[in-house]
């Protein structure tokens, strides 16, 4: 029944919902990148050795895939297993 609501219905490929989601995600990503680069956020993160890294969803996904492969290789080489 909820799927009948326009906001929850599966968008048609290339339809207005898909375009709206694309632009909403792009705007959200852009604004989060601006916030991450702000002096206020840097002042909070840098004392702990952290640094903000703005990335597109595709870049973030690629980075996560790369990190997972790296840690998997390390775990296999060192024979680390979950208990």
Buried (B, 14 or more C-beta within 10 A) or exposed (E): EEEEEEEEEEEEEEEEBEEEEEEEEEEEBEEEBEEBEEEEBBEEEEEEEEEBEBBEEEEEEEEEEEEEEEEEEEEEEEEEEEE
